[in-house]
């Protein structure tokens, strides 16, 4: 059913005070009395004043009236009538109604009504005393003295789940219980200076918030859970992350749990630690007495009260705040404290909870953007200064990028959103590299939060000199670091344990985070906003060049160690370690562009990282980075390091099908190796040139390089001779003699098995499998592919795509056309992702068989099967191939050979 138009209405919400208690005592008598009251008093009054019963919920009523004056008059008559009836009933059996009245927006749906207007009426009812009436400001403006009722101004009230304070009035009328309550109940000042009856609301001095609280529902739920089991909860986190706002929201939600008061103590203005106790006493209304220490007066005041104190901004007076908290909790049995600080108070019984940055969008679809707390905060604050801001497909990704680059820090997001008054989203994003100049203009009452810079400066200024130095040195890291890395950038001036102590203090003060999900050694990170600030301090200190050089030295050593391990049995942990340090490796590479005398180190770095980049399928990155290292002015000397870097770039270019570039790299590498008279480099360069000329189709030149290479390799023996023989096998295949190449691959396989070299083992099996397909021996190819699929290395992207395409060729050889198209689709997708190209010698086998499958299926069916393969993940595609190959055992006969893996 379609809903009616939104409209204003006078809404009344009423229920029975203590209904559950009455029902528990005598449910039959309570229901009978309630029914009698409805029949004899309430329903007739509703009808008399033209009201409509919208719905009933047990003891509750939701009513709508033609005017608020009629609503108030009806409510007053009902309460007077109920008071007269209760006068002749035992006190424990009285039925008393609480009534809330509001004028507000509603939406009707059939007979029911919805909307904020209804919600406010219900919340007003919940704070009304038994026999009393509370009305909103919107209702009060219309009724004034027209209903023969006086009203007490209770000031702005914080109503549950209502996003703004509501100014509230309590009806005061004669001949009722409420008249006595209203005049006798003591009144307390609210944050706005109005008065409120003690029975209506918990005494508090919580400041009214002028903007909506966004998100953090799970965090607030966790705070409530923790506070149920501890008496001291400390919210920790970096400046601007929202500790204060979250503590205030928590306190507001818990108002009814602390009948003796909820008190907010702002310690930010307190510079003298001796004044911490005084600030707390002032907030609680406790005054000094001659001869009695103020702390004793505080303890005496709160000793038996169920009270919650929020101690905000403790970090700069943390020792005094800890002493005060310890004393209060020891002397006040029912007191609980929520503290906010950039570090814990470190006293017994403390429970700490780190306040995290706001949640980012999971991806860039509109549902994820709208669900993100960070995005919601940006949009909410942007609308304050520019109501025309919209979240759509054009602005969404840019806003998401702003929130991400600002680390989800609420203060930074709010300051960025404030710039929407004069800038567009893209203009803000383009200026984030100067975020400390861009993000200014916060709350004038809090100078340290007027700018993002001031907030971070506040934290920095309260560090010790060793802590400040380590923080700025750590800014050279990108993507996190380990303890060993942190010690390295200090230049050996401190041992690891000294660095660990200082690092721990920075973690305690919320400037450094521990990545607890990291595998291997513990890793540490800092928010990019903190890092930008620390980098500025590093440049001011003059320590930047030395720190970056020490960073480079550490990661160059790590990359070299990893390069020696990536082909052996420890490949997986070393590859994972390089995954974790990849951003640091790129940062070290970048420093080689600027650091004096670092060009040769840059060549060594890219050469050491080349196997890792190939393994991970990052061919384009590897090629671009090695090209940058080789192009540096100081890198053009004929050195061993340049030789190795040329080898790396040549292999990347080769795998990407850029054979002309590969040839140039190989020729320069050979010239340098001969100038250095480095026999091993000469042999390897010749081997690479054989493969390059083979790929270019220059078989004569390939044979020439092969003859030279065999002569040199035979002198060296070992891996140099094996490598040259593999180059010869590739040439034999290109010359159409695969049966001559097969024994060379088999020999390489046996040696790799013996030496437990899994990388070479996987490569040899793949070569044997494609030769078997080329020779038309499907069972051999099946067994070889199955064995290859048992090796973890086969999941490396270049090996994976070769395995999939050889499997596609095998399927075509067996006339399983759809299977061939599916595997080929998975391989071509992976090929595009990593910018890989098959060698012509492999394409000579694969492409004709795939063409047969395309012709047999027809273009439409082939494309459909290929698309199905492209929809598979790499691991899923390899699993599909494994299952298919095992299923082919019955068709081809025989069992797969059992292998002893290296």
C-alpha positions in Angstrom: 0.0 0.0 0.0 1.4 3.4 -0.9 2.1 5.7 2.0 0.4 9.1 2.3 2.2 12.4 2.2 4.3 13.5 5.1 2.3 15.8 7.4 2.4 17.5 10.9 0.4 15.9 13.6 -0.2 16.1 17.4 1.0 12.7 18.7 0.5 11.2 22.2 2.4 8.2 23.5 1.3 6.7 26.9 2.1 3.7 28.9 1.8 2.3 32.5 4.6 3.1 34.8 6.0 -0.1 36.5 3.8 -2.3 34.3 6.1 -5.4 34.5 6.2 -5.1 38.3 2.4 -4.9 38.5 2.0 -7.9 36.2 4.5 -9.9 38.1 2.6 -9.2 41.3 -0.9 -10.0 40.1 -1.3 -10.1 36.3 -5.1 -10.9 36.4 -5.9 -8.0 38.7 -3.6 -5.6 36.7 -5.2 -6.5 33.4 -8.7 -6.2 34.9 -7.9 -2.8 36.4 -6.3 -1.5 33.2 -9.3 -2.7 31.2 -11.7 -0.8 33.6 -9.6 2.4 33.4 -9.6 2.2 29.6 -13.4 1.6 29.4 -14.5 4.0 32.0 -12.0 6.9 31.7 -9.4 6.8 29.0 -11.3 5.8 25.9 -14.2 8.2 26.6 -11.7 11.1 27.1 -10.0 10.3 23.8 -13.3 10.4 22.0 -14.4 13.6 23.8 -11.3 15.5 22.5 -11.5 14.0 19.0 -8.5 11.8 19.3 -7.8 8.6 17.4 -6.3 5.4 18.8 -3.6 4.5 16.3 -2.5 1.3 18.0 -2.1 -0.4 21.4 0.9 -2.4 22.6 0.1 -4.2 25.8 0.1 -1.3 28.4 0.9 1.3 25.7 -1.2 3.6 23.6 -0.3 5.7 20.5 -2.8 8.4 19.8 -3.3 11.2 17.2 -5.3 14.4 17.9 -6.6 17.1 15.7 -4.7 19.7 17.7 -2.1 19.7 20.4 -4.4 21.7 22.7 -6.9 18.9 22.6 -4.1 16.4 23.2 -2.9 18.2 26.3 -6.4 18.7 27.7 -7.2 15.1 27.2 -3.9 14.0 28.9 -4.5 16.3 31.8 -8.1 15.0 32.3 -6.9 11.4 32.2 -4.1 12.1 34.7 -6.5 13.9 37.1 -9.0 11.0 36.8 -6.3 8.4 37.4 -5.1 10.4 40.5 -8.6 10.4 41.9 -9.0 6.6 41.4 -5.5 5.9 42.9 -6.4 7.9 46.0 -8.7 5.1 47.2 -6.4 2.2 46.1 -3.5 0.7 48.1 -0.2 2.3 47.1 1.2 -0.9 45.7 -1.8 -1.4 43.4 -2.0 2.1 41.8 -1.9 2.2 38.0 -0.2 5.4 36.9 0.3 6.5 33.3 3.3 8.3 31.8 2.4 10.5 28.9 4.6 12.2 26.2 3.2 14.7 23.6 4.9 16.1 20.5 4.0 18.0 17.4 6.1 16.7 14.5 6.4 15.1 11.1 4.7 11.7 10.6 4.1 9.4 7.6 0.8 7.4 7.6 0.5 4.0 6.2 -3.0 2.8 6.3 -4.1 3.4 9.9 -0.5 3.4 11.3 1.8 6.3 11.6 5.6 6.5 11.6 8.4 9.0 11.7 10.5 11.1 14.0 7.5 12.9 15.4 6.3 9.5 16.8 9.7 8.6 18.1 10.1 11.8 20.0 6.7 11.4 21.6 7.7 7.9 22.8 11.0 9.2 24.2 9.2 12.0 26.1 6.9 9.4 27.6 9.9 7.4 28.8 11.3 10.4 30.8 7.9 11.5 32.2 7.3 10.5 35.9 4.4 8.3 36.9 1.3 10.4 36.7 3.1 13.1 34.7 3.2 14.6 31.2 6.2 15.8 29.2 5.8 17.7 26.0 8.3 18.9 23.3 9.1 22.5 22.5 7.1 22.3 19.3 4.0 21.3 21.3 4.7 23.9 24.0 4.8 26.7 21.4 1.3 25.9 20.3 -0.3 25.1 23.6 1.2 27.7 26.0 -1.7 28.7 28.4 -4.5 27.5 26.2 -4.9 24.2 28.1 -5.1 25.6 31.6 -1.7 24.1 32.4 1.6 25.5 33.6 4.9 24.1 32.3 8.3 23.7 33.8 11.2 24.2 31.3 13.5 21.2 31.7 16.0 22.5 29.1 17.4 20.5 26.2 17.2 16.8 26.9 19.2 14.0 25.2 16.6 11.5 24.1 17.7 8.0 23.1 18.2 7.4 19.4 17.1 11.0 18.6 20.0 12.7 16.7 19.5 16.1 18.3 18.7 17.5 21.8 15.0 18.2 22.3 13.9 21.1 24.5 11.4 19.6 26.9 8.7 20.9 29.2 6.9 19.1 32.1 3.2 19.8 32.7 2.3 21.2 36.2 -1.4 21.1 37.0 -3.5 21.1 40.2 -5.1 18.3 42.2 -2.7 15.7 41.0 0.3 13.8 42.3 2.4 15.6 39.7 1.8 19.0 41.3 3.5 17.9 44.5 6.4 16.3 42.6 7.0 19.4 40.5 7.3 21.7 43.4 9.2 19.5 45.8 11.7 17.8 43.6 15.1 19.5 43.7 16.4 20.9 40.4 19.8 20.7 38.9 21.5 22.8 36.2 21.7 21.3 32.7 24.5 22.0 30.3 22.4 24.7 28.7 21.7 26.4 32.0 18.0 25.4 32.2 16.6 23.3 35.1 15.4 19.8 35.3 13.6 17.7 37.9 15.9 15.2 39.6 13.4 12.4 38.9 13.3 13.1 35.2 17.0 12.7 34.3 20.3 11.7 35.7 22.3 14.7 37.0 25.0 15.4 34.5 27.1 18.2 32.9 27.6 16.5 29.5 28.1 19.1 26.8 25.5 19.2 24.1 26.9 18.2 20.8 26.1 20.3 17.7 26.7 17.6 15.1 25.5 14.1 14.7 27.5 11.2 16.1 28.4 8.9 13.2 28.9 5.1 13.3 31.0 3.2 15.9 28.1 1.1 17.0 30.2 -2.0 17.5 32.8 0.0 19.4 30.1 1.5 21.7 28.7 -2.0 22.3 32.1 -3.2 23.2 32.6 -0.3 25.6 29.3 -1.1 27.3 30.3 -4.7 27.6 33.7 -3.9 29.0 32.4 -1.3 31.5 30.0 -3.9 32.9 33.1 -5.9 34.0 35.6 -3.2 35.0 35.5 0.1 36.9 38.1 1.8 34.7 37.9 1.9 31.0 40.5 3.9 29.1 40.0 4.8 25.5 43.3 5.2 23.8 44.2 6.4 20.3 46.0 9.0 18.3 44.8 12.6 18.5 41.8 13.4 16.4 40.6 9.8 16.2 37.5 10.6 18.2 38.2 9.4 21.7 36.4 12.3 23.4 33.3 12.1 21.1 33.0 8.4 21.7 33.3 8.8 25.4 30.6 11.4 25.5 28.3 9.3 23.3 28.9 6.3 25.6 28.2 8.5 28.7 24.9 9.7 27.1 23.8 6.2 26.4 24.5 5.2 30.0 22.8 8.1 31.7 20.1 5.9 33.2 22.6 3.4 34.6 24.1 6.0 37.0 21.3 7.7 39.0 23.7 9.8 41.1 25.3 11.5 38.1 27.4 11.4 35.0 30.2 14.0 35.0 32.5 15.1 32.3 36.0 16.5 33.3 38.0 18.1 30.5 41.7 18.0 31.4 42.9 19.5 28.1 43.2 23.1 29.5 44.9 21.8 32.7 48.6 22.4 32.4 49.5 22.0 36.1 49.2 18.4 37.2 48.2 19.7 40.7 45.0 21.1 39.3 43.7 17.7 38.0 41.9 17.0 41.3 40.5 20.6 41.4 39.1 20.3 37.8 37.4 17.0 38.8 36.0 18.5 42.0 34.6 21.6 40.1 32.8 19.3 37.7 31.2 17.3 40.5 30.3 20.5 42.5 32.6 19.6 45.4 34.2 22.5 47.3 37.2 22.6 49.5 36.8 22.7 53.3 39.5 24.2 55.6 41.8 21.6 57.0 40.6 18.8 54.7 42.4 17.8 51.5 40.2 18.2 48.4 40.8 14.6 47.4 39.3 13.5 50.7 36.2 15.6 50.0 35.9 14.1 46.6 36.0 10.5 48.0 33.6 11.4 50.7 31.2 12.9 48.2 31.2 10.0 45.8 31.8 7.2 48.3 28.3 5.6 48.1 27.1 7.1 44.8 26.5 5.2 41.6 28.4 7.7 39.5 30.2 7.7 36.2 33.1 10.2 35.6 34.6 10.8 32.2 38.2 12.0 32.5 39.0 13.4 29.1 42.5 14.2 27.6 44.7 12.7 30.3 47.9 12.2 28.3 49.7 15.4 29.3 48.9 14.9 33.0 48.8 11.1 32.9 50.6 10.5 36.3 48.3 12.9 38.2 45.2 11.5 36.4 46.3 7.9 37.3 46.8 8.9 41.0 43.4 10.6 41.2 41.7 7.6 39.5 43.4 5.1 41.7 42.4 7.0 44.9 38.7 7.5 43.7 38.2 3.9 42.7 39.7 2.7 46.0 37.5 4.9 48.1 34.2 4.8 46.1 32.7 1.4 45.8 30.1 2.2 43.1 32.1 4.7 41.0 33.2 4.0 37.5 35.5 6.0 35.3 36.0 6.3 31.6 39.3 8.0 30.7 40.5 9.1 27.3 44.2 9.4 26.7 46.8 8.6 24.1 48.2 6.1 26.5 46.8 4.0 29.3 46.8 5.1 32.9 48.7 1.9 33.9 46.9 1.2 37.2 45.4 -2.0 38.6 42.1 -3.1 37.1 42.4 -0.8 34.0 40.8 -2.1 30.8 42.1 -0.3 27.7 40.3 -0.1 24.3 42.1 1.3 21.3 39.8 3.7 19.4 40.4 2.9 15.7 40.0 5.0 12.7 36.6 5.0 11.0 35.7 2.1 8.8 36.6 2.6 5.1 34.5 1.4 2.1 35.1 -2.2 1.3 35.0 -1.3 -2.4 33.7 1.5 -4.6 30.2 0.3 -5.3 27.5 2.6 -4.0 26.3 0.3 -1.3 29.8 0.0 0.2 30.4 3.8 0.0 27.1 4.6 1.7 27.7 2.0 4.5 31.2 3.3 5.4 31.4 5.3 8.6 34.2 7.5 7.2 32.1 8.3 4.1 29.0 9.1 6.3 31.0 11.4 8.4 32.4 13.3 5.4 29.0 13.7 3.8 27.3 14.8 7.1 29.9 17.5 7.8 30.1 18.5 4.1 26.4 19.2 4.1 26.8 21.6 7.0 28.8 23.9 4.7 27.4 23.0 1.3 24.0 21.4 1.1 24.5 20.7 -2.6 27.2 18.0 -2.1 26.0 14.6 -3.4 27.5 11.1 -3.1 27.3 9.5 -6.5 29.4 7.6 -9.0 31.4 10.7 -9.8 32.2 11.9 -6.3 32.2 8.6 -4.4 35.6 7.2 -5.4 37.2 10.6 -4.8 35.7 11.0 -1.4 36.7 7.4 -0.5 40.3 8.2 -1.6 40.3 11.3 0.6 39.1 9.3 3.6 41.6 6.5 3.0 44.5 9.0 2.6 43.5 10.7 5.8 43.6 7.2 7.5 39.9 7.4 8.5 40.8 10.0 11.3 37.6 11.7 12.1 39.1 15.1 12.8 41.0 15.1 9.5 37.9 14.0 7.6 35.8 16.8 9.3 38.4 19.4 8.4 38.5 18.1 4.8 34.7 18.2 4.6 34.7 21.8 5.8 36.8 22.7 2.7 33.8 21.7 0.6 32.5 25.2 1.3 35.0 26.6 -1.3 36.6 23.6 -3.1 35.4 20.6 -5.1 36.1 17.0 -4.0 38.8 16.5 -6.6 40.5 19.8 -5.6 40.6 18.6 -2.0 42.1 15.3 -3.0 44.7 16.9 -5.2 46.0 19.0 -2.2 46.3 16.2 0.3 50.1 16.0 -0.1 50.0 19.4 1.7 47.4 18.2 4.3 48.8 20.1 7.2 48.2 23.4 5.3 44.9 22.3 3.8 43.2 20.9 6.9 42.7 23.9 9.2 39.7 25.7 10.7 38.4 23.5 13.5 36.7 24.4 16.8 37.9 27.8 18.0 37.4 26.6 21.6 40.1 24.0 21.2 43.2 25.6 19.6 45.0 22.2 19.4 42.2 20.9 17.2 42.0 24.0 14.9 44.3 22.3 12.5 45.4 18.7 11.8 49.0 19.9 12.4 48.2 21.2 15.8 46.7 17.9 16.8 49.7 15.9 15.8 52.0 18.5 17.2 50.3 18.1 20.6 51.2 14.5 20.7 54.8 15.1 19.5 55.5 17.8 22.0 54.7 15.4 24.9 57.3 12.9 23.8 60.8 12.6 25.3 63.7 13.6 23.0 64.6 9.9 22.3 61.0 9.2 21.5 60.9 12.1 19.1 64.1 11.0 17.4 63.0 7.4 16.9 59.6 8.6 15.6 61.1 10.8 12.9 63.7 8.1 11.9 60.9 5.5 11.5 59.2 7.8 9.0 61.6 6.5 6.3 59.7 3.2 6.3 56.9 2.5 3.9 54.3 -0.1 4.7 55.6 -1.0 8.2 58.8 -2.4 9.6 60.3 -4.9 12.0 62.3 -4.4 15.2 65.5 -5.3 13.2 64.6 -2.6 10.6 64.0 0.0 13.4 67.3 -0.8 14.9 69.0 -0.5 11.5 67.9 3.1 10.8 69.2 4.3 14.2 72.7 3.7 12.8 73.7 1.2 15.5 73.7 3.9 18.1 71.3 1.8 20.2 71.0 -1.9 20.5 67.7 -3.7 19.7 66.6 -3.7 23.3 67.0 0.1 23.7 65.1 0.5 20.4 62.4 -1.9 21.7 61.9 0.1 24.9 61.5 3.4 23.0 59.3 1.7 20.3 57.1 0.3 23.1 56.6 3.8 24.5 55.5 5.1 21.1 53.0 2.2 20.9 51.7 3.0 24.3 51.2 6.6 23.2 49.2 5.5 20.1 51.7 6.9 17.6 52.8 3.5 16.5 50.6 0.4 16.0 51.5 -3.3 16.2 50.3 -5.3 13.2 49.1 -8.4 15.1 47.9 -10.1 12.0 51.4 -10.1 10.4 53.0 -13.5 9.8 56.6 -13.9 10.9 58.3 -11.2 13.0 56.2 -8.6 14.7 55.5 -5.6 12.4 54.9 -2.0 13.3 53.1 0.7 11.4 52.1 4.4 11.7 49.2 6.2 10.1 50.2 8.1 7.0 49.2 11.4 8.7 51.7 10.7 11.5 54.3 9.7 9.0 53.9 12.9 7.0 54.4 14.9 10.2 57.4 12.8 11.2 59.0 13.2 7.8 58.8 16.9 8.1 60.5 16.7 11.4 63.1 14.4 9.9 64.0 16.9 7.2 64.2 19.7 9.8 66.6 17.6 11.8 69.1 17.1 9.0 69.1 13.4 9.6 67.1 12.4 6.5 69.9 11.4 4.1 71.7 9.2 6.7 68.4 7.5 7.8 67.4 6.7 4.2 70.9 5.4 3.4 70.8 3.1 6.5 67.3 2.1 5.3 68.7 1.2 1.9 71.6 -0.7 3.3 69.3 -2.8 5.5 66.9 -3.7 2.7 69.6 -4.3 0.1 71.0 -6.9 2.4 67.6 -8.4 3.0 66.9 -8.6 -0.8 70.2 -10.3 -1.5 69.6 -12.9 1.3 66.1 -13.5 -0.2 67.5 -13.9 -3.7 69.7 -16.8 -2.6 66.7 -18.5 -1.0 64.0 -18.1 -3.6 65.0 -21.1 -5.6 65.4 -23.4 -2.6 63.2 -25.2 0.0 62.8 -22.0 2.1 61.2 -20.1 -0.8 57.7 -19.6 0.7 58.8 -17.8 4.0 61.3 -15.7 2.1 58.8 -14.7 -0.5 56.3 -13.8 2.2 58.9 -11.7 3.9 59.5 -9.8 0.6 55.7 -9.4 0.2 55.7 -7.6 3.6 58.7 -5.4 2.8 57.8 -4.6 -0.8 56.9 -1.0 -0.2 60.1 -0.5 1.7 62.1 -2.1 -1.2 60.5 0.4 -3.6 61.2 3.3 -1.2 64.9 2.1 -1.1 64.9 2.1 -4.9 63.5 5.6 -5.0 66.3 6.9 -2.6 68.9 5.6 -5.1 67.6 8.3 -7.5 68.5 11.0 -5.0 71.1 9.6 -2.6 74.7 10.5 -3.4 76.7 7.5 -4.6 73.7 5.1 -4.4 73.4 4.2 -8.1 75.4 1.0 -7.9 73.5 -0.1 -4.8 70.3 0.6 -6.8 71.5 -1.8 -9.5 72.2 -4.5 -6.9 68.8 -4.0 -5.4 66.8 -4.5 -8.6 68.9 -7.5 -9.6 68.3 -9.1 -6.2 64.5 -8.4 -6.4 64.1 -9.7 -10.0 63.4 -13.3 -9.1 60.7 -12.2 -6.6 59.0 -10.0 -9.1 59.0 -12.8 -11.7 57.7 -15.2 -9.2 54.8 -12.9 -8.3 54.1 -12.1 -11.9 55.0 -8.4 -11.5 56.7 -8.3 -14.8 55.8 -4.7 -15.8 56.9 -3.4 -12.4 60.2 -5.3 -12.6 60.9 -4.1 -16.1 60.1 -0.5 -15.3 62.1 -0.5 -12.1 65.2 -2.1 -13.5 65.1 0.3 -16.5 65.0 3.2 -14.0 68.0 1.8 -12.1 70.0 1.3 -15.3 69.2 4.8 -16.6 70.8 6.7 -13.7 73.8 8.8 -14.7 76.1 7.1 -12.2 74.9 3.6 -13.1 76.4 3.4 -16.6 79.9 2.1 -15.6 80.8 -1.3 -16.7 80.4 -3.1 -13.4 79.3 -6.5 -12.3 76.2 -4.8 -10.7 75.2 -3.4 -14.1 75.7 -6.8 -15.7 73.2 -8.3 -13.2 70.7 -5.5 -13.7 70.9 -5.9 -17.5 70.2 -9.6 -17.0 67.1 -8.8 -14.9 65.7 -6.3 -17.4 66.4 -8.6 -20.3 64.5 -11.5 -18.7 61.5 -9.2 -17.9 61.5 -7.9 -21.5 61.7 -11.5 -22.8 58.8 -12.7 -20.7 56.7 -9.7 -22.0 57.6 -10.5 -25.6 59.8 -7.4 -26.1 62.6 -9.3 -27.8 64.3 -6.3 -29.4 64.8 -4.7 -26.0 66.0 -8.1 -24.7 68.6 -8.3 -27.4 70.0 -4.9 -26.6 70.3 -5.8 -22.9 71.9 -9.1 -23.8 74.5 -7.5 -26.1 75.5 -4.9 -23.6 75.7 -7.4 -20.8 78.0 -9.6 -23.0 80.2 -6.7 -23.8 80.6 -5.8 -20.1 81.2 -9.4 -19.1 84.0 -9.7 -21.7 85.5 -6.4 -20.5 85.5 -7.7 -17.0 86.7 -11.1 -18.2 83.9 -12.7 -16.0 83.5 -16.2 -17.5 80.3 -17.0 -15.6 78.7 -13.8 -16.8 79.9 -14.4 -20.3 78.3 -17.9 -20.3 75.0 -16.7 -18.9 74.9 -13.7 -21.3 75.5 -16.1 -24.3 72.8 -18.4 -23.0 70.3 -15.6 -22.9 71.2 -14.4 -26.4 70.6 -17.9 -27.8 67.0 -17.7 -26.4 66.5 -14.2 -27.6 67.6 -14.8 -31.2 65.6 -18.0 -31.2 62.5 -15.9 -30.2 63.3 -13.4 -32.9 63.5 -16.2 -35.5 67.2 -15.5 -36.2 68.2 -19.2 -35.9 71.6 -18.7 -37.6 72.7 -16.1 -35.0 71.2 -18.3 -32.3 73.4 -21.2 -33.4 76.5 -18.9 -33.4 75.9 -17.8 -29.8 75.2 -21.4 -28.9 78.5 -22.6 -30.2 80.4 -19.8 -28.4 78.4 -20.5 -25.2 78.9 -24.3 -25.2 82.7 -23.8 -25.4 82.6 -21.4 -22.4 80.1 -23.5 -20.4 82.1 -26.7 -20.9 85.0 -25.0 -19.2 82.8 -23.9 -16.3 80.7 -27.0 -16.0 77.8 -27.3 -13.5 74.8 -25.0 -13.8 76.4 -23.0 -16.7 76.6 -26.1 -18.8 73.1 -27.2 -17.8 71.8 -23.7 -18.7 73.4 -23.8 -22.1 72.0 -27.2 -22.8 68.5 -26.0 -22.0 69.1 -23.1 -24.5 70.1 -25.8 -27.0 66.9 -27.8 -26.3 64.8 -24.7 -27.0 66.6 -24.2 -30.3 66.0 -27.8 -31.2 62.3 -27.5 -30.6 62.2 -24.3 -32.8 64.0 -26.3 -35.5 61.3 -28.9 -35.3 63.3 -31.7 -33.5 61.4 -32.0 -30.2 62.6 -35.6 -29.7 66.1 -34.3 -29.5 65.2 -31.7 -26.9 63.3 -34.2 -24.7 66.4 -36.0 -23.2 67.9 -32.7 -22.2 64.8 -31.7 -20.3 64.7 -35.2 -18.7 68.3 -34.9 -17.6 67.5 -31.4 -16.1 64.5 -32.9 -14.3 66.6 -35.7 -12.7 69.2 -33.4 -11.5 66.7 -31.0 -10.0 65.0 -33.9 -8.2 68.4 -34.9 -6.8 69.3 -31.4 -5.7 65.8 -30.7 -4.4 65.6 -27.6 -6.6 61.8 -27.2 -6.9 61.9 -24.2 -9.2 64.0 -26.0 -11.8 62.0 -29.2 -11.2 58.7 -27.3 -12.0 60.3 -25.7 -15.1 61.6 -29.0 -16.4 58.2 -30.7 -16.0 56.5 -27.9 -17.9 59.1 -28.2 -20.7 58.6 -32.0 -20.9 54.8 -31.6 -21.0 54.8 -29.3 -23.9 57.3 -31.5 -25.8 54.9 -34.5 -25.1 52.0 -32.5 -26.5 54.2 -31.4 -29.5 55.1 -35.1 -30.1 51.4 -36.2 -29.7 51.9 -38.3 -26.6 49.0 -37.3 -24.4 49.5 -39.8 -21.6 53.1 -38.5 -21.0 51.9 -35.0 -21.0 49.1 -35.8 -18.5 51.5 -37.5 -16.0 54.0 -34.6 -16.3 51.3 -32.0 -15.8 49.8 -33.8 -12.8 53.2 -34.0 -11.2 53.9 -30.4 -11.9 50.6 -29.5 -10.2 51.8 -31.1 -6.9 54.6 -28.5 -6.6 53.8 -25.3 -4.8 56.0 -23.3 -7.2 53.5 -24.1 -10.0 51.2 -21.5 -8.5 53.7 -18.8 -9.4 51.9 -16.8 -12.0 54.2 -17.4 -15.1 54.3 -21.1 -14.3 50.5 -21.2 -13.7 49.6 -19.7 -17.0 52.0 -22.0 -18.9 50.5 -25.0 -17.1 47.0 -23.9 -18.0 47.8 -23.3 -21.6 49.6 -26.7 -22.0 46.6 -28.3 -20.4 44.4 -26.5 -22.9 46.6 -27.9 -25.7 46.4 -31.4 -24.3 42.6 -31.1 -24.1 42.5 -30.0 -27.8 44.9 -32.9 -28.7 42.3 -35.2 -27.1 39.4 -33.4 -28.9 37.9 -32.2 -25.6 37.2 -28.8 -27.3 35.2 -27.1 -24.5 37.8 -28.1 -21.9 40.5 -26.7 -24.1 38.7 -23.4 -24.5 38.0 -23.1 -20.7 41.7 -23.7 -19.7 42.8 -21.3 -22.5 40.5 -18.7 -21.2 41.9 -18.9 -17.7 45.5 -18.7 -19.1 44.8 -15.7 -21.3 43.2 -13.8 -18.5 46.3 -14.4 -16.3 48.5 -13.5 -19.2 46.9 -10.1 -19.6 47.0 -9.5 -15.8 50.8 -10.0 -15.7 51.7 -8.8 -19.2 53.2 -12.1 -20.1 53.8 -13.4 -23.6 54.5 -17.0 -24.6 57.7 -17.6 -26.5 57.3 -18.3 -30.2 58.6 -21.8 -29.7 55.7 -22.5 -27.3 53.1 -20.7 -29.4 54.1 -22.9 -32.3 52.6 -25.8 -30.2 49.8 -24.1 -28.4 48.1 -21.8 -31.0 47.4 -24.4 -33.7 45.7 -26.7 -31.2 43.6 -23.9 -29.8 42.7 -22.9 -33.4 41.4 -26.5 -33.9 39.3 -26.2 -30.8 37.9 -22.8 -32.0 37.0 -24.3 -35.4 35.5 -27.5 -33.9 33.3 -25.6 -31.4 32.4 -22.6 -33.5 33.1 -19.0 -32.5 30.1 -18.6 -30.2 30.5 -21.8 -28.2 34.3 -21.3 -28.0 33.8 -17.8 -26.7 31.3 -19.0 -24.1 33.7 -21.7 -22.8 36.6 -19.2 -22.8 34.6 -16.7 -20.8 33.8 -19.4 -18.3 37.5 -20.0 -17.8 38.2 -16.3 -17.5 35.7 -16.2 -14.6 37.8 -18.7 -12.6 40.5 -17.6 -10.2 44.0 -18.9 -10.8 43.7 -21.5 -7.9 40.3 -22.6 -9.0 41.4 -23.1 -12.6 44.4 -25.1 -11.5 42.1 -27.2 -9.3 39.8 -27.8 -12.2 42.8 -28.9 -14.3 44.0 -31.3 -11.6 40.6 -33.0 -11.3 40.3 -33.2 -15.1 43.8 -34.8 -15.5 43.0 -37.3 -12.8 39.8 -38.2 -14.5 41.6 -38.8 -17.8 43.5 -41.7 -16.2 40.7 -44.1 -17.0 40.5 -42.9 -20.6 44.2 -43.1 -21.3 45.0 -46.1 -19.2 47.7 -46.5 -16.5 48.3 -44.7 -13.2 50.2 -41.5 -12.7 53.8 -42.0 -11.8 54.6 -41.5 -8.2 57.2 -38.7 -7.7 59.5 -38.0 -5.0 59.4 -34.2 -4.9 62.5 -32.2 -4.4 
